[in-house]
Amino acid sequence: MINTFNNDKAHISVKWHIQLVTKRGLSIHHLILVKHESTGVGHYISILSDGRYICDCCMPSNLGIPCRHFFRAWIDVQNLPFHISLIRPRWYQDPGAAVELAPAECRTHELGPQEFKLPMRTIRSAFASNPLDSTSHDATPPPRTQTLPARDVFHNVQSAIPPLIAGIQTQEQVTELIQSLETLQCVVRFPLQQIN
């Protein structure tokens, strides 16, 4: 079942929310309650000490895009940073963009490097949008034989697809792309052995 996040009443408990954050060694700088005026539904957002955030609706962690609760807080809380790395690369038009070089923004102004610092580890957008992700985020790529989490595989493939389908407009072009991908899959699965 896919959560479409249409039900604004769905959330995890505050106790579980805080346990998730603290068990991973993250520190909460601010805990903000965002309340919908007409329905009275409230959501807690933990602003972490490194500028990332976690919302109890779990939309950023699951979909990789900031939720409406974060943007409500962003409008009202002075100097609350928004950085493009809070959005996973699969949503970018150019997945290879160097998002870590982009400045962070507050509602009223751009933050300088001294005001907003990304964590010292190389930050991937999946890591920024989901601080609860406990997989390795080192700058060196994993060995070729290392098994990756399914979520990492999915998001990396999703960010690689848009350039492949740019300009495709006909059924013939779709068929040709699929055949090329199937050929590539065969080559990857059954590489040619070097004959000595």
Secondary structure, DSSP 8 states (H G I E B T S, - for coil): ----S--TT----HHHHHHHHHHTT--EEEEEEEE-TTT--EEEEEEETTS-EEETT-HHHHHSS--HHHHHHHHHSTT--B-GGGS-GGG-SSTT--GGGS--B-SSSB--TTT----SS---HHHHH-TT--S---SS---TT----HHHHHHHHHHHHHHHHTT--SHHHHHHHHHHHHHHHHHHHS------
